[in-house]
Amino acid sequence: MRKYWVFVGGGIGLGLCFIALLVVGTYSAAAGISGAGGAVGLAKGAVPSRYQPLVEKWGGLCPAINPALLAAQLYQESGWNPRAQSPAAAQGIAQFIPGTWATHGIDGDKDGDRDVWDPADAIPSAASYDCELAGYVKKVPGDPTDNMLAAYNAGAYRVIRSGGVPAIAETQNYVKIIRSLEKSFARPVGRVQPSQQAAGAIYFAQKKLGTPYLWGGNGTADQGGRFDCSGLTQAAYRTVDIELPRVANDQYNAGPHPSRDELLPGDLVFFSDDLTNSRAIRHVGLYVGGGYMINAPYTGAVIRFDKIDTPDYFGATRVTKDGAEALPTALPGS
């Protein structure tokens, strides 16, 4: 159980004023900040540490891909589960169907075999297949990476015939999903753009201060309006028309990741006993500024202010609507 420092200055009424001042002050300071593009490197812990060297190495195989894009594809395909198997018989961490693996699988670790269940083969094969597709559509107008992703989904012939991403809803959605997820796996270059919905999420959460914690709580009437940590953050962002996943470690991938000194009110802040792996995250709070979050901490406590600077602080996410919508809802084997 993690330990918390409790903010108790003057009760809930004073606390709401405290939040208002932090929100106004922090966003005033952030006015004019613009995000900088470029997916360079991986966000801290976004890729499980045992796979990070593979993703970093093979994510640079050709100009059409990068480590964050490759990570986005692998997460969307399997959620980093090397034993995943879909109803369509897609297999492993990269979800190759047997026929595609037979043609495009490579011996990434040079051990003499091509094993679809071995990430040391499957991750290099995913990168190699991406680059092969990129080669097929390299003369097609438009963004080379978008065209590669479209070829992955619809086939290179359709991309060539269409002169770019074809007008197929599934394909266009796939391209959007992976490009959005790419931002959640990338280490930002420059500052992350402020959220437009954060104030509404904070407004909801601050009204829940003093509410008793309930493990598994979603705030429903039959639960007495009580929440656990990720139930509170999910409900807060639902009020601004952003649907987050239910559990904390999935919420981490709902947008880009500002550094500790770039946090703004409304950012989600995460905690873990393993600071190398976002899949091990076990707690989330809603940042309000000044080093504090609104937090649904544990059974026997109430929703309250807590400091975020503890040894198990993992990192933060600035939630975006596109980022949340890109998250997979039904991973194979889940």
N, C-alpha and C positions, 0 to 999 in steps of 0.2 A: 504494500500500500504506500503510495507516495505521500510525503509530508507537505503541508501547505502553510504558507504564511498568510494570515487572515487580515484583510483590511477592515477595520472596525470603526473608522472615524465618523462618529456622529449619527449612525443609523442610515436607513435606506433613503430618507428624504435628502440628507446631505449627500449621500452617494449619487443620487441622480444629478444633482448640481455638479458634482465632481466629474461625472461622465460628460455632461454637456460642455463643460469648460475644456476637457481634454479633446473632445471631438472637434469643437470649433478651432481650438488652438492648433491641433495637429494638422487638420486639413488646410488651415490658413498657411501654415508653414510649407505644406506640400503643394500649394497652388502653383501651377506652371510646370510641375514635374511631368515629364513625358517619358514613356517607356522607350527603351532602345531595343531594336530588333537583333536578331542573330542568335541562333541556338548554338552556343559555344560551351561545350562541356556539359556535365550532368549536375543537376541539383543534388545537394547533400542528402545521401541516403535514399534517393528516389529509386535507384536500382539496388536490389539486394546485393550485399558486398561480394557474395560468391559468384555473381554474374557480372559485376561491374567491369572487371578487366576485359572480359569477352566483348561486352557492348562497346566499351571505349575503343578497343582495337578494331573490331570489325565495322563499327559505325563510321569509320573513315575510309571504307573500301573504295568508294567512288563519290564524285561530287554531288550526286543526287540524294545521298543520305548523310546523316550525321548521327552521333550516338543517341541524342535525345529522340530523334525520329525512330530509330531502330527500337529503342526502349518503349516508345509509345505503341509500336506495332506488337511487340511481344506481350506487353501488359494487356492490350486490347484482345489479343488472341487467347491468352491463357492465364493472365493474372500471375505470371511467374511460376506456374505449376508445371514442372517437367514431366509429370505423369498424366497431364490432362488429356482426355479423349472425348471428342464431341459425338453427338448422335450420327453425324455424317462421316464418322471414322477418322476425322482429323486427329493427329497425334502429336503429343509432346509440347514443349514450351513454345514452339513456333507454329503448331497446328498445321503440319503438312498432311495432306491426304496421301495415301500410299503411292498412287500413280505419280504425283508431283514429286514426292521424295525420291522415287526411283530414278527420275530424270534429273532432278536438280539438287539432291542431297550431296554434300561433300564431306570428306574426312577432315574436319576442321582441326582436330588435335593430332592428326598424323599418326594414329595408333593402328592403322591398318584396317579399320572398318568404318562404316557409315551408319551410325545408330541414331534413329530419329528421337529416341528417348534420352539421349545424352546431350545436354545443353552445349557441351564443347563441340559437338557436331551441328546441332540444330541451329544455334545462334549464328555461327558462320554461314550456314546454308541459307538462312533467312536474308542475311546481308548480301550474299552472292546472288540470290534469286532477284532481290531488289535491283541490284546493279545490272543484271542481265536484262531485266525488263526496261530499265532506264536506257540501255543501249538500243533496244528495239525502237524506242520512241524518241530518240535524241534529236531527230530532225523535225519533230512536231512543234508547232508554235505554242507559246505559253510557258508556264513555269515547269521546269524539268521534273521537279519533285512531285508536283501535282499530277503531271502526266504519268509518272512512274506509278504512283499510288492508284491512279485510275486504271492503268494496265494490270496492276495486281488484282483489282476487283473485277474488271470487265473484260480483260484481255487486251493485248497490245493492238490487235487488228482494229478493234472498235475505236481506240484512241487515235490511231493513224487515220482511219476513215472519217472520224469526226473533226480532225484537225485540232485536237485538244481533249479535255475532259468531256466525255459524251453526255448528252442530255438524258441521263438515266438517274432517277432519284436515288436509288441505292448507291450508285457509284459516287455521285456528288456528295452524298451524306458520308460515305466512307472517307473520302478525301478530307472533308471538313473535320470529321472526328479525329483522324490521325494528326492533322495539322494542329488542332486544338490541344490534344493530349501531348504533342511535342513540346508545347510551351510549359506544361506542368512537369516535364522531366528535364527541361533545360535549366542550366544555371544562368540566371538573368545577366545580361550585359547592360550595365546602367541601372537606373531605377525602374521599378515596376509601376505602371500607371495606377493611380488611386481608383478604388472601386466606386461605382456610381450607386450601388445598392447597400453599402455598408451601414449607413445611418439608419435605414429602416430595420435592418437586422438587430442593431444595437437597441433601438427603441423597443422592440419586442422583448429582448432578453432582459433589459433593465426592469421591465414590469414584473419579471419573475423572481427578482431578488427576494430572498426570505422564504421561498417555496421549498418544502422538504424534498430531498433527493429520493429518487426511486430507480433502482437498477432495472434497465429495460423500459424506463418510462418514456412515453411519447407525448405526455401532456393531455391525454384524453380524459373525458369526464369520469369514466369508470376507474381511472388511476388517480383521481383527485387533482388533476392538472399538474401532476409531478413529472419530472424528467430525470434522465441520466445525462451524461456529458454530451454525447453525440445526438441524443434525442433533442436536447435544447438547441444545439447549433443547427440541426436539420430544420426544426420548427421555426427558428429565427429567420433563416434564409428562405423558407417557404413563403413567408409573408411578403417577400419582395420578388416572388415568382421565380425563385431558383430552387430546384429540387436536388438536394444533396443525397448521397447514399446514406444508409442508416448507421454504418459503423465508422469509427474514427479513422482507421487506416485507409479506407477508401476515400474519405473526405479530403485526405491530404493531396490527392491528385486532381482536385477540382479547380486548379488555376496555377499561376506562376508562384514562385517562392521568394518573397522579399527577405533580405538579411535582417538580423536582429536590430540593427540601427536604422532600418528603413521601415519598421512596422508602422502601420496606421490603424486607427480604430476600425473594427470590422474584420480584420484579418483573423483567420483561425490559427491558433497556436497549439502545438502538439507535443506530447510527452511519451517517452519510451525508455525501456531498460536497455535497448539495443540501438545505439545512435548511428548504426551503419545500414539500417534496413527499415524503410517506411512501412513494410508489411508487419513489423512488430510494434507499431504505434498502438498504444492502449488508452490514450486519454486526449481530449481536445477541449479547448476553451475559446471564448470570444474576446479578442483583445479590445481594450477600451482606451489605451494610451497610458503613458507614465509608468510603464512596467507592470500594469495590472490587467487582469482579464475578468470577465464574468464567467463564473465557474460553477458547474454542478459536480461537486467533488466525490462524495462517497456516501454510503448508507449511514444515516445518523446525522448528517450535516444538511445544511440548507444551501440553496443557490446564493452565491456571495461573490465578493471581490477577493482574488488571490493574486499574489505576485507570480510572474512567469519565470523569473530567473532562478531556477532550481537545477540541480545536476542532471535531471532527466529531461530538460528542455531539448526537444528534437529540432524544431524549426516551425515555419509558418507557411500559410497559403493565403493568397489574395484571391478569393473566390470570384470566378467569372461565370456568367450564364453559359457561354460556349464550353468552358472547361467542365462544368457540371454535366452538361448534356452529352459530352463526349465519353463519359465514363461508362464502361460496360456494365450491363445490368444482370447478365446471366452468363457467367464464365463456365466453360466446360468442366464438368466434374465437381461443380460447387453445389 
